[in-house]
Amino acid sequence: MAGSGRRPEHRGPPELFYDEAEARKYTQNSRVVEIQSQMSERAVELLGLPEDRPCLLLDVGCGSGLSGDYISEEGHYWIGMDISPAMLDVAVEREVEGDLLLADVGHGIPFRPGMFDGCISISAVQWLCNADKKSHSPPKRLYRFFSTLYTALARGSRAVLQLYPENSEQLELITAQAMRAGFTGGMVVDYPNSAKAKKFFLCLFVGTSGTLPKGLGTECASEEPHQAKFTNERTRFRNVKGKSVKKSRDWILEKKERRRRQGKEVRADTKYTGRKRRPHF
């Protein structure tokens, strides 16, 4: 189930794809680490955790612990589940701060009721839509996962699951099983008009119907789909498609926005923000 922080391009079971060599390769890939960190930061932000106390979080598909590193940096505790022994071995070698459990989440979440203050998952839940064995039924495995996750989460908490759906049918299947298990909420889509920066976060509420957060970059969406309109303040989202997000002006401004929402002091945006300096000779 290991979340690698990138769109999966394989169809085999994750415990076979992520062997020792692949696990090390992904964990040492700076691009993967950066993407994983960004998505983990966004997922934790969408959890809406209280600021006055540390929380205990569940990381589904924790892999080698890259997303757990961000949770630890924020002062929270975590337990990670993953189906890949190779990925968990790398997490142990990296001496991550969370506790680790080798398990197939399609069999359910094996923790006592109300144990967790929240749950995140990065690039993992779509694996449950694959029937890797004859005995696998994706709807049943998804329902088993969501129903036991619902039980393991405290009332009023949230689960934020970043995923890469292959198509709309897969997205509907995942969402339907979550709602059937008792969750409320829905899909938060960041940068819906960008092929490269677009990200899906299934934001689920336990016991209460909260207000679904807005996706990043949705300000640029027009009510008239074929005539997108932008104000001067929001044109930064227009050119994300087809460009590398990392270190670009869009990437920098997005990160600064997140910092501001967290109450951190951030320098004001100017026309020089994100501008590359000319080399000096």
VOGU-3710 file (C-alpha; in Angstrom, 3 decimals, decimal comma):
1> magsgrrpeh> 0,000/0,000/0,000  3,050/2,187/0,248  2,441/5,777/-0,891  5,265/6,810/-3,141  4,055/10,340/-3,725  3,581/9,873/-7,442  0,903/8,529/-9,738  1,261/4,736/-9,859  2,082/3,333/-13,304  1,797/-0,338/-12,365
11> rgppelfyde> -1,050/-2,721/-11,709  0,565/-5,457/-9,621  0,067/-5,760/-5,862  2,052/-3,121/-3,924  3,803/-5,621/-1,674  5,401/-7,135/-4,800  6,142/-3,908/-6,679  7,844/-2,227/-3,736  10,684/-4,687/-3,214  13,825/-3,709/-1,341
21> aearkytqns> 15,433/-2,000/-4,328  12,325/0,010/-5,257  11,686/0,985/-1,632  15,177/2,423/-1,293  15,029/4,128/-4,693  11,824/6,002/-3,901  12,899/6,977/-0,413  16,163/8,435/-1,748  14,533/10,239/-4,686  14,496/13,949/-3,834
31> rvveiqsqms> 11,566/14,603/-6,182  9,460/11,908/-4,499  10,392/13,198/-1,036  9,390/16,748/-2,010  6,025/15,709/-3,482  5,290/13,446/-0,518  6,083/16,259/1,898  3,816/18,711/0,048  0,869/16,307/-0,030  1,381/15,325/3,614
41> eravellglp> 1,391/18,973/4,633  -1,832/19,573/2,711  -3,494/16,443/4,153  -2,632/17,415/7,750  -3,888/20,936/7,071  -7,237/19,545/5,859  -7,563/17,542/9,086  -8,198/20,790/10,962  -6,415/19,562/14,092  -6,541/21,558/17,351
51> edrpcllldv> -3,509/23,781/17,820  -3,294/23,486/21,603  -2,389/19,810/21,929  -0,569/16,986/20,129  -2,766/14,398/18,403  -2,454/10,707/17,573  -2,842/10,103/13,830  -3,119/6,986/11,685  -1,066/6,960/8,463  -2,593/4,465/6,013
61> gcgsglsgdy> -0,040/3,260/3,474  2,772/4,893/5,428  5,495/3,362/3,240  8,986/4,318/4,388  7,639/7,002/6,722  8,013/10,109/4,563  4,540/11,401/5,433  5,105/10,410/9,058  8,177/12,651/9,134  5,961/15,666/8,499
71> iseeghywig> 3,486/14,555/11,191  6,359/14,319/13,678  7,672/17,738/12,646  4,265/19,204/13,482  4,484/17,781/17,003  1,975/14,940/16,596  2,267/11,203/17,180  1,435/8,569/14,581  1,016/4,901/13,811  1,635/3,741/10,254
81> mdispamldv> 0,162/0,762/8,404  1,563/-0,676/5,190  1,376/-3,925/3,224  4,978/-3,735/1,957  7,613/-5,309/4,245  10,376/-3,689/2,181  8,953/-0,210/2,712  8,560/-0,761/6,455  12,127/-2,094/6,661  13,349/1,197/5,191
91> averevegdl> 11,186/3,097/7,713  12,812/1,147/10,564  16,290/1,872/9,175  15,407/5,556/8,954  14,398/5,443/12,642  11,070/7,168/12,102  9,289/8,315/15,256  5,989/6,551/14,572  4,995/2,969/15,351  4,703/0,644/12,355
101> lladvghgip> 2,321/-2,190/11,517  2,567/-4,639/8,607  -1,025/-5,115/7,468  -3,418/-5,115/4,528  -5,947/-2,348/5,196  -8,386/-4,233/2,964  -8,747/-6,593/5,933  -9,704/-3,697/8,186  -8,155/-1,303/10,720  -7,228/-3,373/13,826
111> frpgmfdgci> -7,379/-0,706/16,528  -9,767/-0,016/19,370  -12,737/2,359/18,877  -12,073/6,082/19,002  -8,303/5,653/19,267  -7,198/8,183/16,642  -7,668/11,951/16,387  -7,374/11,778/12,618  -6,127/9,774/9,655  -4,135/10,637/6,549
121> sisavqwlcn> -3,225/8,551/3,542  -0,991/9,540/0,636  -1,328/7,759/-2,732  -2,570/4,493/-1,245  -6,348/3,996/-1,135  -6,701/3,421/-4,896  -4,837/0,115/-4,422  -7,995/-1,287/-2,816  -9,761/-0,984/-6,171  -7,499/-3,680/-7,645
131> adkkshsppk> -8,487/-7,352/-7,452  -4,981/-8,794/-7,092  -6,326/-12,162/-5,899  -9,369/-14,210/-6,880  -10,767/-13,720/-3,382  -10,520/-9,921/-3,629  -13,730/-7,954/-4,071  -12,889/-4,221/-4,315  -16,284/-3,030/-2,964  -16,058/-5,401/0,014
141> rlyrffstly> -12,442/-4,512/0,751  -13,197/-0,798/0,541  -16,202/-1,147/2,838  -14,187/-3,202/5,328  -11,497/-0,523/5,320  -13,861/2,431/5,709  -16,178/0,824/8,289  -13,299/-0,152/10,596  -11,583/3,202/10,027  -14,780/4,961/11,044
151> talargsrav> -14,804/2,982/14,285  -11,124/3,659/15,034  -11,511/7,441/14,692  -12,733/9,694/17,508  -16,062/11,456/17,113  -15,665/14,815/15,411  -12,365/13,855/13,782  -11,503/13,635/10,090  -9,775/11,350/7,626  -8,017/12,932/4,631
161> lqlypenseq> -7,077/10,462/1,917  -5,071/11,675/-1,078  -5,516/9,333/-4,018  -4,975/8,921/-7,747  -8,256/7,599/-9,197  -7,933/5,949/-12,606  -11,380/7,127/-13,709  -14,668/8,557/-12,457  -16,100/5,077/-11,810  -13,264/4,285/-9,403
171> lelitaqamr> -13,773/7,613/-7,673  -17,492/6,914/-7,269  -16,804/3,425/-5,917  -14,422/4,733/-3,245  -16,713/7,577/-2,213  -19,828/5,376/-2,125  -18,209/2,840/0,216  -16,986/5,619/2,514  -20,479/7,092/2,796  -21,977/3,632/3,279
181> agftggmvvd> -19,628/3,149/6,245  -21,042/6,252/7,941  -18,706/9,025/6,859  -19,887/12,391/5,581  -17,794/14,809/3,551  -16,588/14,677/-0,026  -13,794/15,285/-2,477  -11,517/18,314/-2,251  -9,730/18,923/-5,555  -6,697/21,205/-5,603
191> ypnsakakkf> -5,948/22,976/-8,890  -8,797/21,326/-10,834  -7,839/23,065/-14,095  -4,227/21,879/-14,055  -3,243/18,531/-15,507  0,023/18,488/-13,577  -0,832/20,077/-10,225  -4,320/18,562/-9,824  -4,699/16,542/-6,620  -7,662/14,643/-5,139
201> flclfvgtsg> -8,225/14,593/-1,357  -11,172/12,616/0,021  -12,061/14,590/3,158  -14,245/12,544/5,519  -15,977/13,551/8,758  -16,775/11,259/11,683  -20,034/11,777/13,541  -20,545/15,381/12,438  -21,190/17,066/9,112  -18,452/19,658/8,760
211> tlpkglgtec> -17,980/22,248/6,040  -15,950/20,825/3,201  -12,728/22,868/2,739  -12,131/24,636/-0,566  -9,549/23,232/-2,934  -6,455/25,272/-3,691  -6,582/27,042/-7,027  -10,380/26,913/-7,245  -10,514/30,704/-7,249  -9,551/30,621/-10,922
221> aseephqakf> -12,479/28,403/-11,904  -15,090/30,312/-13,874  -18,825/29,761/-13,803  -18,578/29,777/-17,589  -16,401/26,745/-18,337  -15,253/27,896/-21,766  -14,575/31,494/-20,766  -12,271/31,376/-17,734  -11,783/34,791/-16,150  -8,983/35,852/-13,807
231> tnertrfrnv> -8,370/38,877/-11,634  -4,864/40,243/-11,371  -4,502/38,639/-7,944  -5,317/35,174/-9,197  -3,530/34,944/-12,524  -0,728/32,990/-10,847  -2,779/29,812/-11,184  -3,312/30,234/-14,904  0,014/28,931/-16,148  0,525/25,963/-13,805
241> kgksvkksrd> -0,425/23,439/-16,510  2,548/21,933/-18,232  5,137/23,489/-15,940  7,129/22,084/-13,067  5,422/23,119/-9,830  8,509/22,782/-7,655  10,271/26,105/-6,963  8,112/27,957/-9,486  6,261/31,156/-8,590  3,010/29,191/-8,297
251> wilekkerrr> 4,642/26,648/-5,999  6,141/29,353/-3,778  2,894/31,333/-3,501  0,921/28,184/-2,679  3,340/27,331/0,117  3,183/30,865/1,506  -0,619/30,720/1,530  -0,527/27,521/3,571  1,910/29,094/6,037  -0,369/32,092/6,486
261> rqgkevradt> -3,380/29,854/7,198  -1,275/28,161/9,877  -0,715/31,537/11,497  2,976/31,710/10,639  4,754/34,934/9,747  5,360/35,125/6,003  6,852/37,876/3,870  4,405/39,825/1,733  3,992/38,838/-1,915  5,615/41,182/-4,436
271> kytgrkrrph> 6,325/41,192/-8,138  9,750/39,757/-7,286  8,361/36,697/-5,481  9,586/33,558/-7,214  11,570/35,526/-9,796  14,796/33,820/-10,791  17,899/35,906/-10,295  20,225/36,513/-13,181  23,628/34,868/-12,853  26,480/37,143/-11,794
281> f> 29,834/36,896/-13,487
//
